[in-house]
Amino acid sequence: MDEQNRNLLMAFALSLMVLVVWMWMFPPPEPTPTDTAEVTELPIAPGGEAQSMAEAEQTDATEDLPRIEIDTPRLTGSINLRGGRIDELSLKDYRETVDPGADIVQLLKPEDDNEAFYALYGWRPGSDMSWDDVPGANTAWEQVEGTRLSPGAPVTLAWTNEDGLRFTQRFEIDENYMFSVTQGVENASNTTARMAPYGLISRHGEPSDLENFFISHEGFIEVADGRLNEDKYRAVRDFRVSERESTNARVTEVAENGWLGISDKYWMAMLIPQPGQPFSAVSRYIPSRDVYQTRADLPTLTVGPGESDQVQTMLFAGAKEWTVIRNYEREMGIDRFIDAIDWGWFFFLTKPIFATLYFINDIIGNMGWSIVTLTLLIKAVLLPLAWKSYVSMAKMKELQPDMLAIKERAGDDKQKMQQEMMKLYKEKKVNPAAGCLPILLQIPIFFSLYKVIFVTLELRHAPWFGVFNDLSAPDPTSIMNLFGLLPWAAPHPESILAMVFIGILPILLGVSMWLQMKLNPTPTEPIQQAVMTWMPWIFMFMLGWFASGLVLYWIANNVITFTQQYSIMAMNGSRPDLLGNIGVKKKKG
């Protein structure tokens, strides 16, 4: 390999490390929090609305109320009549680990549990009303319709205040993860009532399984009239104090389309007003209780004597499945709902890469072999560029004797050597940078695939074969368990031992990279020779804790690249002496 191409590989390795460090040190800037005018003219209680609503959310545990069962093909849980909270919800199709007997994933939890996470609906009182006149987090609702919430079987709750205002909440649910909540009010009093409905998602403290890794977003998500805002928990804590909320908060006025909520890596809970419905999107943090909340405040309803009114919103609480979310976006008109999945900076690559991988897996039925097939497809697309690169590499190899002669003549005169080199390239019609583009294209493709494998639910617990039962996790094999032959686990990925006792996939990665580099002549410069010698083994240990699906992609990429390079160079009259390059002497005769 000529010096330019060797330098290019060095640049690739350095670019990879620099990009990782850069993204870790300088994540995307958080949107500047701004407070905007209120949609509704509602009173602020002493100490601010945030204080009054927070006090209303303190559950009175002295009275236990019945629960309404939630049972669907994909969800199980219950609704608490205390406040009408959806605060117990588990996902039937997903388990905490790959063990078939592991507990199913619990998404929503009641307030008296650790790491409470729940949704509730209430009303903000008008200027002539108080918080006691409207239902809130402590309201004791009465079950008036339905016995169990399931698809096609809604339930309705009711509560009547002392002035004759009757409030209702009707819950419906589909076959997947979408709740429909209809908040209604009937005015049997002699005066006009003004109040504004809201939906709220509350999480008490940060989740204990928070990965807090730059490659994936965990925290608040908001889409407001086409603009996507993502805020990690620490960013919400740093919101400036809002005069309206009297706590750390951001209030965004949404004119037509939007939604907001709290997202984990694979699961989420989102408040979704009807498309075309204006509302105020509130994201806030209450330091005194260590509570994170998102809230959708809808416009004020004015209900005269003998009149009634209602408003319908949606709640998504479930897994971030690509097909399900995409269908909700298309069929219900939920703007940018597919962006609830964290596609990252290279969204223009991650989205089509994942769609292609999903399509391939739908045919093959094995995510591991689908990754290999996707790699073949990517290499086929880049083949014209690779062909040009390897043809140029073959020509550069032919110039090696001339280049060595120029180096000897020039001695320490670097300028003279560069001038003669450029003259040689011009005479032989060789472009030393021709091999640059394929490698540069591989960098964003690599990070895009890394993003896809790391954040998409479809890769979670996706098996390949044998002990490789989760391609989103590091290689489960190790020298310590004879690469999966012995019945005990490899060292934990975060332990020091895991950095030394690596698995079979990282080893294959190092070997494939080493063989690929051995296709090329040994560098003449001692420093370059040392770098090129050690680079495969550095990458082998550095990527040992990466997702096994990503390492599988890189191995497949190296093998295909090796095959392409060897074949194309041989077809252009420059058959690499592979055995000689790896130190195997040919037999004479």
Secondary structure by P-SEA (a helix, b strand, c coil): ccaaaaaaaaaaaaaaaaaaaaaaacccccccccccccccccccccccaaaaaaaaacccccbbbbbbbbbcccccbbbbcccccccbbbbccccccccccccccccccccccccccccbbbbbbcccccccccccccccccccccccccccbbbbbbccccccbbbbbbbbbcccbbbbbbbbbbbcccbbbbbccccccccccccccccccccccccbbbbcccbbbbbcaaaaaaccccccccccbbbbbbcccbbbbbbccccbbbbbccccbbbbbbbbbbccccccbbbbbccbbbbccccccbbbbbbbbccccaaaaaaaaaaacccccccccccccccccaaaaaaaaaaaaaaaccaaaaaaaaaaaaaaaaaaaaaaaaaaaaaaaaaaaaaaaaaaaaccaaaaaaaaaaaaaaaaccccccccaaaaaaaaaaaaaaaaaccccccccccccccccccccccccccccccccccccccccccccccccccaaaaaaaaaaaaaaacccccccaaaaaaaaaaaaaaaaaaccccaaaaaaaaaaaaaaaaaaaaaaaaaccccccccccccccccc
